[in-house]
Amino acid sequence: MASTTMRFSATSTGAEALPRRNSLTGFLTVSAKSSAKSRLRCIGRSANLSSFLRRRSTFTVRCVSGSEARQTIHDPVSQQQATTSLSSLTPDASSIASSIKYHAEFTPLFSPHNFDLPQAFFATAQSVRDALIINWNATYDYYEKLNVKQAYYLSMEFLQGRALLNAIGNLELTGAYAEALSKLGYQLENVAYQEPDAALGNGGLGRLASCFLDSLATLNYPAWGYGLRYKYGLFKQRITKEGQEEVAEDWLEMGSPWEIVRNDVSYPVKFYGKVVSGSDGKKHWIGGEDIKAVAHDVPIPGYKTKTTINLRLWSTKAASEEFDLYAFNAGRHTEASEALANAEKICYILYPGDESIEGKTLRLKQQYTLCSASLQDIIACFERRSGANVNWEEFPEKVAVQMNDTHPTLCIPELMRILIDVKGLSWKDAWNITQRTVAYTNHTVLPEALEKWSLDLMQKLLPRHVEIIEMIDEELIRTIIAEYGTADSDLLENKLKEMRILENVELPEEFADVLVKSKETTDIPSEELQSSEQVEEEEKKDDEENKDDNDEVEGAIAKKKGTDESSIEDEKEELPVPIPEPPKVRMANLCVVGGHAVNGVAEIHSEIVKDDVFNAFYKLWPDKFQNKTNGVTPRRWIKFCNPLLSKIITEWIGTEDWVLNTEKLADLRKFVENEDLQLQWRDAKRSNKVKVAEFIREKTGYFVSPDAMFDIQVKRIHEYKRQLLNILGIVYRYKKMKEMSPVERKANFVPRVCIFGGKAFATYVQAKRIVKFITDVGQTVNHDPEIGDLLKVIFVPDYNVSVAEMLIPASELSQHISTAGMEASGTSNMKFAMNGCILIGTLDGANVEIREEVGADNFFLFGAEAHEIGGLRKERAEGKFVPDPRFEEVKEFVRSGVFGSYNYDELIGSLEGNEGFGRADYFLVGKDFPSYIECQEKVDEAYRDQNKWTRMSILNTAGSYKFSSDRTIHEYAREIWNIEPAQLP
C-alpha cells in the first residue's frame, strides 16, 4: 500500500508539450468502409489544440486511501486551473473534437492507422474521463478537507450498463459531443453502441446498487461503492435450438476506458492458516494462503453537479514470489503457477457454481475478499483523516457501512477482527463500534437465498472469524435468555433454535445446563403441585397398570410366528438412524445481530420481514427494522434512454426540473385528457417500437409489427417470477386462435408481440427448461402462417442494461407476476411505469405501492394475495386443490408435441401432484392461471380503445414519481447512515 496520491497525467500540459510524431504521422482514416467520409488528420507536435485542452493542466488523481499523510503536489499551473471542472468550461464541439483526436493518437489502444468506430468510442470515453477526473479530485479534496461522515455501499453486484451516454448526459454535454463526433464523421449513438456493458452484475440487486450510486452523486452525498471486478462476468447468454448456452463475458477484452488501476492501493487478504495466542495476549492469524486485492476505480458523476464519487472494484492476484520458478523450469508448469491461478480466479466470474466444495469455497473467498479489502481501505481513510490522534469511538460518526444483502455479512466479524487483533481494542468497544457502523438491507424472503454457510468450511477457510462468530453467538444467547427467562423451557428452546447464528450446534458449555434445569422445573405441573406421597402412590398404580399391559403385549408377541427375542433386536437394529444436520452459519441472523438497522425494500416486503422472516428479532429489537422502498434513477431510466418521452414531459410540464424532482411528473395529470398530448405520447411510443422491431430482427431474425401490442417480461429467470405462467398463458392464447376462423381471431384477439429476456443461472435446471420452452413455443408460433402478426413470441438473448434501455421505452404492457409475497420489491416494474407502460401483476413487492400511486384502474391485477399463500399450499398438500379445466387443457396441449419433440414431462410435472420436491406447484401457477387469462382478456379490451390506453399510460408516468432512487437515498441518508450532503463550492 503506497502513497496517498498517485500522479496521473491524462493529457499533456499544453500543445507544445506533445511528443514528436513517429513514422506513423499522417492521416487516421475516419472510415475504411466509406470513401465519402472525411479523413481525420492526426495531431502533430505543433497542432493547435483548443483552449479547452490548453486550460487543462497535468493533474493528480487522489487515491483516498493509505495510512500515510497525504502528500501535497504543486501543479505547474494555478490551483484554480488545476481544479476547474468541465461544467464551468462548457466546452464547444470543436474543443471536444480536438480532445477526442488527441486521445486517438496519444492514449491509443488500437493501431494508429485507422479511426474506426471502436477506436472512436475509446477516444471519446477517454476525453470524457478527463473531465470526470478533474471533478473526481475536487470532490475528494473537499471531503478530505471537511472530514465528513461517509457512506460505503458494499455489494457483490453493480450492474452499471454503458457509461458514455450517462456520463455526458450528467455533465450536460450530450449535444456538444454529438456535434463533435459529427465533425469527425460519426454519430454519437453509433459510437456509444460500441461500448460493452460492464459485466458486474446479474439482476435487480446490481441495478439497484448502480442507481443508488447515481443518486448519491447527484444529491452530493459523500459515499463510495465497493465491489469485485469480475473478469468474465456472470456469463454471456446464447440461445440455440437446445435452449440457453453460457459463454464467458468479454467486456474487458479490449480494456475499460473508465477505470483507473491503483497498483499502489492493495491490501493483503488471508485464507486458511491457524489462530495462535501471542505473548501480548492478542490472537494472531498466521500461515495459510495470502493474496493481494488491488483497487480499480471508476468515476460516478452526478447530474448537474461537480460531485463525482467513486466505485472501487477489487481484483485479486498473488505476489510475484509465489510463482515457483524452479517448478516451472522443471516442466511442472501448472504447479508453478498454481498460487497465481488460485488468487486470480477469485474474481473470474460472478456467482460461480456452488454445487461442489470447490465452488462453495470460491464463493466464500469472493465474499471475504470484498469485505476484507474494503474495510481495510475504509479504516485507512479514517486513520488518515483523523491525523495523529485516532479516536476509535468516532469511527461510527465518520463511517457508515451498508451491506447490500447477505453477501457482505463477513464485514461484521472482519471489522471485529481488525479492531481487536490489529488495533488493540477490547471486545466490548469493538462490538459497540461494529454495531453502530454496520447496517443490512434484506432483499429476499426465499429461504435458499438467506445464506447459510457450512461451519466446517468456514472454520477451515476463516478460522479467526469463526472464533469471533462463536463469541457473537454467545452474546446473542445471553440476550435471548435474559429476554425470555428459563421458566418456559419450550419457549426458550424454540427461540434459541430460531435466532442463533450457529445452526445445529450444541449450546456452549456455559449454557449447557440452562435448558436441562429449565426442563426439570417445567416437568412439575404448574397448577397444583402434588405431594411426594401422592406422586409415589400414582407411580405405583401406573407401574401395576403398565405391568398388566406389558404382559398382554409380550404374550401376543410370543404367539406371533417367527418372532423371538433375537428377531426383535434385529428389527430394532434395522430402524434408520437419523443423520444429524450439518452445523451452519446463518448469515442473515448475523447481519441482524451485528448491525444497527435492518431494512426491507418495499412496504409489503418489510412487513413480511417483520412478521415472518425475522419475527423473533423484530420482537426483541423493533427499532432496528425499517422500510426503504426501492427506486430507480430517472436520469438513465427516462431522460437518457427515452429522449422522445423526456422532451414531451418537459414541454407539457414547462420545466426539466422533473429530472431532479420527480414529484413534478404528477403535473402530467392535469393534461391527461388533452388530445394533443395523447397524440404526441402515442407517436413517441410507436417510434420506440419501430427501433425495437429492428433490434429484434437483428438479434433473432424474426420480423414483428410495431402496430402490435408490445407485451414484455424481462428479468432473471426463476420459478417464483413465473415466466412459466406467462408462456402457458400464451400457449392458451395460441390454442384458442388455432380453434377459430381468421375472422374470429381478428375479432377476439389484439395483435401481440410477447417479448421475454433474462438469464437462467447456469446450474438452475428448471429455469433453463423454461427458457427452452419459451424458445420452442416461439419457433412454432412465429412460423405459423395462420397466425401471422396476430401473435409473436420473442426471446431476446443476453438481456442486459443496454437491452433494457431499448425495450422499456417501447413497452406497452409489462408482466410482474411473481407469486405474491415472494418478490422483495422489483425495480424493473418502476422503470416500466416511468416510461408509460401499464403493468399486469400480483400484489407483490413494489407492485402494491405502484398500484396505489398510478391508480387501481391503471393496473391490471390478478392472483392470490400474500396472506393466502400458506393456506393454498396447505390445501394443495391435503389434496383439496381442483385445477381449472383450462389449465389442464393447456398442459395436455403442451404434451401433445405441438412445440417439438423435447420432453417436457419434468417441467409440466412440477405443476402436478400434491407433495414432493419439484412437485405440487409450489409457486401456484395452476391456482393463479384462471384469473391470469381472464385478466389478459381485460388487457385486450382496454388496448382496443387507444384513447383510454394512452390515458392509462400517461397516468402511469405521472404516478411513478415516488419511485425515484433520489427519494430512497434521502431516506437512507437521513434514517440509517446519518450523513449530510457536501456540495462542492
N, C-alpha and C positions, 0 to 999 in steps of 0.2 A: 504494500500500500504506500504509494508515493505521495508527492506533494499535493497540496490542496488546489493548485491552479495549474492547468495544463495550457501551454502555448499552442494555439491552433490558428493557423493563417488560412482563412477560406478564400481570400482574394489577395491581390498584390496591394502594395501601399500606394500605387498610382500607375498610370500608363507607362511612365518612364522606367518603372521597375520590372516591367515584363521581360522575361528572358528572350534571348535571340532565338529566332526560328531555326529549326534544323532543316534537313533536306526535304522534309515533308511540307515545308512552307509553300503555300499555293492556294488552291481552292478546295473547299469542302462541298461536295455535291449535295445539293438540297434534296434531290430525289433521284435515285438511279432509275426509277421506273418512268419518269416523265421528263422529256426534254423541254416541255413547255414551262417547267418551274424554273424560277431564277436560281442562280448559283450563288452560294454564300461564300464571300471571300474571307479567308482566315485573318485573324488579327495578328499583325506583326509587332515588332518591338516598338515601332513608332506609331502604332494605331491610335486613333483618337477615341479613347473611352469617354463615355458621357460623364456629365457632372455627378450623376448618381454613383458611378464607380469611383470617381476621383475623391468623393467625400467620405468613402468608406476606408477606414484605417485597418491595419492589422489589429486584430482584437484577441482577447483571451476568452477561453471557454472555462467557466468555473466548474470545478469538479465537485464542489459542495460535499466533500467527504474527506475522510482522513483526520487523524488526530492532531496533526501539527497546526500551528497557527498559519492562517492564510498569508501567503506572500503578496507583497504589493508589486505589481508590474507597471512600470511607467511607459505608456504608449508614446510613440514619436509624435503623435498629433494630440490635439487637445482632448481632454476628457469628454467635453461636450460632443465633439465629433465622434469619439470612440463609442459613445453610448447612445448616439442618435438612433431612434427607431425608424424602421421603414415607413411606419404610418405617418410620421411627421415629414418625411421626404416626399411622399406621394409621387413616386417616380412616373415618368411618362413612358409610353410604349417604346420610344427609341432607346432610352436608357436601359430598359428591361431587355430589349433585344441585344444590346451590347453586352449585358451581363450574361445572357444565355450563350452568346457567341464566345465570350471569354471562357466559360466553363466547358464548352465543347472542345476548346483547344487545350486548356491548361489544367483541367481536372478530368481528363478523359478516362473512360472505362472501355473504350472501343478504339478500333483503328481510326486514325485521323483522316483517312481518305474520303469517307462518306459521312454525311449528316442525315442519316435515315431516322425514321420515327423513334426507334428505341433510344438512339443517342440524343434525339431532341428531347425526349422525356427526361433522361438523366440530367442533361444540361439545364433544363428548365427547373427541375426539382432542386438542383444544387444552387441555382440562383435564388430560389425561394428560401432555401435553408440559410443562406447568408443573412437574410432579413430576420429569420427566426432566431438565429444565434445572437444577434445584437439584442433583441428583446429578451431572450433567454438569460443572457448575462445580467442585463439590467434588473430583471425580476429577482434573481437570487442575490445580487448585490444588495438589493433593497431588503430582502428577507433577512440576510445576514446582519444588516445594519440595525434592523428593528428587533431582531431576535424574537420573532413571532412564534406563537404556537402553530405547529404544522400537522396536518393530517397525512397519514401514509396509508394508501389503499393497496392491500395485498390480495392478489387474485391469480389463480392458475391460468386464467384466460383474459386476454384483451383483444376483442375482435374489432380491430380498427377500421378495416376496409381501406380503400385507396385514400391517400393523404393529400395529393396535389390540389384537387379542386376544393377540398375542405380548407386547406391552408390558405390558398389565395382568396377564398371566399371570406374567411375570418379576417384576413388582412385588408379586405375591401379592394382587392387588386384583380378581380376576375376580368373586368373589361380591359384593363391595361395589358394583362398577359395574353388575352385573346388577340388583341391588336398587334402585340409584339410578335407573337408566333405567326400571325398572318403575314407580317413583313418578311418573315423567314420562310414563307411558303407552306405553312401548316395551319390546321385548325386545332384550337385548344382541345376540343372534345376528342379528336383522334390521338393527340399526344397523351392526354390523360388516360386513354384506354390502354396504353402500353404498360401502365403500372399494374403489377400483380397485387392482389390482396395480401396483406400481411397475414400469414397463416399461424396466428397466435391464439386462436380460439375455435369454438365449435358452434355454440348457440347463444341463447339469451344471457347466460352468465357473463360471457365475454363481451357481448354487445352492450350490456348494461354498464359494465366497468368502463368501456370506452366513452359511452355517453356521459358518465359521471366525470371523467377527466375533462371533456369538452366544457361541461358546465362549471366545474371548479375553476378552470382557466378564465372562462367568460365572466364569472362572478367575482374574480380576483381573490379567491380563497387560496391561502398558502397550502399547497398539497403536492404530493408525489404519488405516482403509481409504481408498484413493483411487480414484476412478473418474470417468466422464463422465456428465453429466446429459442423457440423450437425450430430446429434446422429444417425439419421435414413436415412441420405442422401436424394436423390430425391425419389427413390423407386427402388426396385428390380423387374425387369420385368419377368413375366411368360407368356408363350404362351400356351393357351388351345384351345379347339375347339370353344370357344366363342371369341377368339382373345386375346388381351392383358389384363392381370390382374396385379395389383400392390400390392406388399407387402413391408413391411419396410426393409430397408437395415440392415444388421447385422455386419457391418465392425468393430464395436467397441465392439462386444460381448465378445471377448477374450482380449480386450485392444489393444493398439498400442505400439509396442516396440520402435517406433521412437520418440514419443512425450514426452516432459517433462512438467508436470503440474507445473505452477508457482503459487502456492496458495498465495504467498506473493505479487504477482503482480495482483491487481484487482482494478477496478475503479467503482465509482457509476454511474448509468445511471437512469435518471428520466423520467417518463411519467406522463401525466395529470397535475393536480395541477393548480396554477394560478400565475400570474405575479403581483408583487407589487413594488411600488417605496419606497426605503428606505430613511432614513433621510440623508444619504450620497449622495443622488441624483442618486444612481445606481438602476438598475432594479434587482429584486430578484425573482427567480422562486422557489416557495415554495409549500409544500404539495404534493399531488399526490402519485404515486406508485414508489417506489425505488427498484432497483435490483442491483446486482453486476455482472460485466463482469470479468471473470477470464482467465488469459493467459495460453495457451498451446503452447509450442514452438516445431517446427520441423526443424531440421538442413537441409540445402540445400547445398550440396557440389558442388564445381566447378570441371571441368575436368582438370587434370594435374596441379592443383594449391592447395595451402593450404587454399585458401579463402573458407569459409563455412558461408553462410548467413542464415537468419532466416525467417521462415514463422510462424507468430504469429496468432494463431486461438483463438477466444473468445468463451467460454461457458458462460452460464448465470445461476445465482442462486439467491435466496433471503437469507437474513440474517437469522440465526437460530431463532432469536427472533420473526420472522414473523410467525413461527409455533405456532398456537393457542392451547396451551396445555389444557386450560380449555375446549374449544370446543371438543377437541379430547376425553378427559376423560368423557365428557357428551354424547359421542356416535356420535357426529357430525363430523365424520372423514374427509369427503370431504371438509367441510367448514374449518376445522382446517388446512388443508394443501393447501388451495386454493392459497395463496400468493406464496408458493413454486412452485406449479404446473404452475402458470401463468408465473413465471420467467423462469423456466426450459424449457417450451415449445417453447420459442423464438428460441432456437437452436435445436429443434427436427428435422425439415425437411427443405430441400431447396425448395423454391418457394411453400409455402402452397397454397392450392386453395383459390382464392380471389373473388369468386362469392358472398360470404356472407360478411357482415360488419365485422364479427369476423376474417375472413380470410384476409381482407384488413388491418385491424388493426394489425394483427400479422406480415404481410409483412412489414408494415411501422415501426413496432417495431424492426424488424430484421435490416432494413437499418439504423435506427438511432443508434442502439447498435453498429454496425460496425463502424460508423463514430465517435460516441462519445468516445468510449473506445480507438480507435486507435489514435484519436487526443490528448486525454489526455496523452496517452503514449508517443507520439511524442513530445509534449510540455514538459513533464517531462524530457525527454532525452535532449532536447535543453537547458533547465534550468540547468541541471546538468553539461553539457559540458561547459556552459557559465560561471559557477562559481558564485562568489558573485555579479558580475556586469552584469546583464542581459540586453542586448540591443535588444529590440524587432524589431528594424529596420533591424537587422541582421538575423531575422528569415528566410526570403526568401533566404538569402545567405547560409543558412545551411540546409534548408528543402525544398524538392520538393514532392508534393503530387499529384499522378496521379489517377484519377477516371476512373476505367475501366467500361465504360458505365454509365448509369444514376443512377444505384443503390446507389452509394456513394454520390449522389448530396448533401445530408444534411451536408456533410463536410463544405460546404460554410457557411450556417447560424450557424453551430455549432462552427466553428473556430471564427466567428464574436462574438458569444455569450461569448466564453471563454475569448477572448481578451478584450472585452468591460466590461462584467459583473464581471469577475473573476480577470483579470489582470489590469483593470482600464484604458485601452487605450481609446482614443477618437474614434468616428465613422470614421472620416477621416483617421486616422492612421490604424485602424483595417481593413478598406476596402482596403486600399493600400497594406497592408501586405497580406491579403487574396488573392487578385487578382494576386499578384506576386508569390504566393506559389502554387496555385492550377491549374491543367490542366485537360482536359477532352478528353477521347477517345470515339468517336461515333462508334457504331457497327451496326447500323441499319437504314434503311430508311422506315421501316414499321411504319405507324402511331400509331398502337396499342402498339408498343414497345418503343415509345418515351413517357416515363411515364408521366401520369398526375394523381395527387392525389387530392382527394376531399379536398377542403379548409376547410369544416366543420370538417372533420375527423382530419385533421392536427391541426386545431385550438384546438380541444379537447385534442389531444394527446401531442402536442408540442406547447403550447401557446406562449412561448417566441420566438420560431423560426418563427412563423407566423408574429409576430411583425417585426422581422428583415427582413423577405422576403418582407413584405409590404414596408419597407423602401428602400430595394434594387429596388423594382419595381418602386418606386417614383423616385429614381435616374435615372433609365432607361427612364422613361417618360420624364424627363428633357432633357436627352441626345437626345431623338428622336425629341422633339420639337425644340431643338437647331439646330439639323441637317437639319430638313425638313421645319422648319418655320410654320407659320399659314396661309399663303396666300392661299394654296390649301387645303381646308378642307377635301375633299375626300381622297387625298393622305395621309394626316396626320392621318385620322381616320383608313385607311387601315393599315398603318404602326403600329399604336398603337395596333390594333387588332391582327396583325401578330406577333408582337415582345414582347408584355408584358408578364411578368412571370405569372401574375394572369389573368386567362381567365374567361370571363363572370362576371367580377367585374367592378362596376362603377368606373370612374376616381376619384381619391382622390379630396376632396373639393378644394384643392389648384389649381387644373387644371380643375375644373368642367365647368368653363365658356370659356375655351380656344376654344373648338370646336364650341360652340354657337357663339362666336364672329367671329370665322373664317367663319362659315356658313353665318352669316349676311353680311360679306364682300363679299363673293363669290357669293351671290344671285344676286348682281348687275352685269349686263353684263360687261365684262372687255373691250370689243372693243369700244363701243360708249356709254357713259353714257347719258341717256335721262334726259331732264329737268323734274322737278316735274310737270309742267303743262302738258307736253306730257304724262307723266305717268298717271295723273288723267284722261285725255281725253280717253286714251286707256282703262283704268279700267272701265269708264262709258260705252264705247262701248261693252266691254266684258260682263258687267252686263246685258245690254239690250239683247245681243245675248243669254246669259245663261238663262235669264228670259223666252224668247220665247221657247227655248229648254225645259226648265223645265215644261212650260205649256203643251207642247205636251206630254211629258212623263207622267205628272200627269193625263192628260185626258185618256191616254191609260191604265193607272193603274186603273182608276175609272171604265172603261168599263169591265175590266177583272173580270170574275165571281169568287165570293168567296173571293175577295181581298178588304180589308178595312184597315184602319189605324192600328187597333189592330193586324191584321194578319201580317202586315209588321213588326211591332215591334216584334212579336213572331219569325219571320224569322231571324231578327237581333239577337235575344237572342240565337237562336239555332246555330249560327255560332261558330265553335270550337275556343276556346281561346288558342292561342299558349302557351305551357308550357315552361317557361324560362329554359335555360340550367343551370345546377348547377355550381357554381363557383369552379374553379380548379386551382391547382398549376402546371405549366408546367415545369417539372424538367429539360428537355433538354435546355430550354431557360435560366433557372437559371445557368446551367453549362456554357453556352456560355458567359453569362454576368459576372459570378463570377470568371472565370479563365483567364489565360493569353495566353492559347493555346488550340486550338480545332483541333483534327486530325482525318481523316478517315483512313481506314486500307487497302485500295488498291487504285490504281490511279483512276479507274473509279468511285469507291465509293466516293473518296474525291471530285471529280468533281461534283457528284450528291449532295453531302453535300453543296458545294458552290453555285451551280446553282439552287437548288431546296429546299432542307430541311431547310437550314439556309441562303437563299439568301439575305434576308434583313440585317442580321447580317454581312454577308460577305461584303456587300457593305459599311456597317458602319465601320467595323474593318477588312479589308482584311489581315492585317499582322498576325492576330490571327490564320488563317487557314493553316493547313499543311497536307501533306500526309505521313503516315508511313505504307508502305505495310507490312503486317504481315509476320511472319516467324516461322519456327519450329526448334527445336534443332536437329542437325544432330547426336548428341550422342545417344539419345534414339531412334530416328526415322530412323537411318541407322545402325550405328555401333553396338548398343546393340540388337536391335530387328531383325537385318538381318546380322548375322555374316558371313554367306556364301558370300553374296554380298560384304560385307566390305572387306573381305580377297581378293576377286578378284580385287576390286578397288585399294587397296593398292599395290597389286602385279603389276598391269599394270601401275599405275601412278609412282610407285617406292618410295612412301613415305606414311606415315599415317598422314601427316600434313593436309590432306583434312578435317579431323575431326574438326580442329580449323579454317582452311582457306578453305572454301568450293569452292573458286574460282578455286582451283586445280582440282575439278571434271571436269572442262571443258577440261582437258587434255585427257579425255577418247575419245574425238572426233578424236584424232589422230589415234586411233586403231579401229575405228568403223567397218571397213571393214575386220578386222583380223578374220579369221575363228576360230582360237583357242579361242580368246576372246568370240566370239559368242557362241561357244560350251560350254564353262565354264558358260557363262551367262544363257544359257538355262538349263543347269544341275542344277544350283543353284535355278532357278525359280521352276523347277519341284520338287526338294527336298522340298522346302517350300510348294508346293501344296499338296504333299503327307501328310505332317503334318496337313494341314488344312482339308484334306479329312477325316483323322482320328478324328480330332476335331469335324467335322460336324456329323460324325457317333455317336460320344459320346454324343453330345448335342441334336441332333434331331432324331437320329435313321435312317437317310437317308444315303445311300451309293452313293457317287459321284465319277466320274472318274477323276483322276489327269491329264488325257490326254485331257480333255475338256478345253475350254477357261474358265477361272475364271473371271466372269463379276460381279463387286461389287459396290453396293451403300450402304454406311454405314454413317448415320448421323441422327440427330434429325428428327423425323417425322413431317413434316409441309407441308401444301399445296403448299407454294411457292418453296419448294425444289423439288417438283414434283416427289415423288415416284410413284404417280398415273400415270404419263406419262410413267415411266419405266415399270410398271406392265401391263399397257394396251398395250405397245409395245410387251411384252412377250406374252400376250393373242393373239395378232395378229399373232405372230410367230407360236404359238401353233395351231391356227386355220388353218393357211396355211399348216402346217405339216400334219394335220389330213386330208386335202383335197388331199394329194399326196400319191403316192405309196411309199413303203420303198426305192426303188432305187432313186426315185425323191427326197425324203427327204435328203438322204445322199449326193446327188449331189448338192442340193441347200442350205443346211444349215450346218454351222460349229457347232459341239457339244459345248454346253454351260452349265455352272453351274452359275445360276443367284443368287447372294447372297445379301440379304438385312439385315440390322441391324439398330437399333435405337429405341428410346423411344418416344412414343406419350404422351404429357402431360396428366395427369390423367383426366382433365375436358375438353380436346380438342376432342370433339365427332367425328368430321370429320377425324381427324388424326387417331383415334382409328378404324374408319371404314376402313381406308386404310390398317392398319395392318391386320385387319380381312380378307380383300380382298386378300392381298398377301398370307396369310397362306391358304386360301381356294383354290387359284389357285395352290399353291404348292401341296396341298393334292390331287388335281385332276391330275395334270401333272406328279407328281412323281410316281403315281401308274398306269400310263397308259402304258401297255406293248408294245403298238405300237411305243411309243416314246423312251422308254429305256433311254440310256445315251445321247441321242441327245439333251435333254433339261431337266434340273432340276431347281427347284425354291426353295430356302432355305431362311428361316427367322431365323437368329441366335438370340436366346433370350438373353436379358440382356446385350446388347452391351456396352462395356466399353473400357478403355485404353488397358487393357491386351488382350482383344479380338482383338482390332485394331492392336496390336503389332504382332499378329499371322496372321491376314488376309492380312494386307497391303504388307508384303514381298511376298505373294503368288499371288497377284493380277496381272492380265494382262490387263484388261480394267476396268476403274473406271468411274462412272457416276456422273457428276457435272452439272446438267441440270435444275437449277433454272430458273425461269422467269427472263429474262435479266433486270438488274437494281435493283433487289431485294435482292441479296446476297451481303453483305458488302465486304467480302473477301473470307472467307473459309480458312481453314488451312489443312483439310484432302486432298484437291487437291495437296497441296505441298508435303505432306508425300507420297502420291501415286507416284507422279512424281519422287521424290528422289529414290524410290525403283524400278524404271524402269517400272512403269505402264503407259500405254497410256490412256489419258483422252478423253472422249466424253463429250462435253458440249456446253453451250451457251457462248456468250461474256458477262460474268457476273463476278463480283468480281475479284479475283486474276487470274481467267482463262485467262483474257486478257493478263496479263503480263507473265503467264506461257507459253502461246502460242507463244508470242514474243520471249521468251528465248529458248524454245525447238525447235522452227521452226513450221511454219504452216502445213508442210507436216507430222508432227509427232503429230498432234492433230486433233481429229475428231470433226468438227464444224458444228452446225446446229442452226436453230431457229432465231426468230426475235431479233433485237438489241434493246438496251435500249431506244434509241431516237424514236423508232417506237411504243413503248408500249402504250403510251397515245392515239395515233391515232387509234390503233387497238381496244382499249376498247371503244372509241367513235363510231367506225364503228359498233361494236357489239351492243351497246346501240341503234343505229339507225336502227337495223335490217338488216344491209347490209352484215353481215358475212355469207358466204356459206360454210358449213363444207365439208371436203373431204369425198368422199364415203367410203373410207377405215376406217375412224373414226366412221362413222355411223354403218358400218358393225361390228366393234368391240363392240360397245355399245349394239347392238342387240344380239350379241353372249353372252355377259355377262348376259343380261336379260333373255336369254333362259333357264337359270337354270343349265347350264353345270357345274358350280362350286359350286353347292349345293343349298339348299333351302333358304339361307339367302336373305332377301330383300335388294337389292342394289339400290332401286329407289332414295333414298336420295343422295347416292354417285354419281351415274350417272346423277341424276338431277342437280347436281351442275355444270355440264358441258353444260347444256341446258338453253334455254331461253335467253332473251336479257337484263333483268334487275331484280333487287330484291336481297335481302340478301340471300347469299348462292346459288345464281344462276349466270347465264351469264358467266360462265367460266372465272372468274376474273384473273386466273393465266395462261390463254391462252394455256391450254393443247391441245385443239382441233386445234388451229391455228398452233402450232408447230409440231403436230403429223405427218403430211406427211413428213416434212423434217427430222424428227427424225428417222422414219423407213427406209427412204432412206439412211440416214447416217449409220444406222446399217447394211445395205447391204454392204456398203463400208468397214465396220469393218470386216465382214465375208471374203470379198475378200482379204483384207490385211493379215488376220490371216492364210489364206491358204498358203501364201508364208512365211515360218517361218524365212528364212534369212532376208527378208525385215522387218518382225515384230520385230525380235531381234535387228536389226539396229535401228528401231524406239525406242525400249525400252532403248537401251544404250544412245541414244541422249536425252531421257527424263531425265535420271540421270545426264548426262553431263550438261544439261541446267538448272538444278534445283538449281545451286549454289547460285543464288540470294536470294533464299527463306529460308536462314538460319536466325533464330531469333537472331544470333550474329550481323548480319548486321542491323536488326531492332533496337536492343538495342543500338548499337553505335549511330544510328540516334536520338533516344530519348534522350540519354545522352548528345549529342552534341547540339541538336537543341531545346530541350524542358526543360530538367532538369538542364543542365549546371553542370554536375558532371564529375569528373575525376576518372580514375582507381586508386585504392590504393592497390597495390600488396604487400603482406607481404614479408619482407626481408627473 
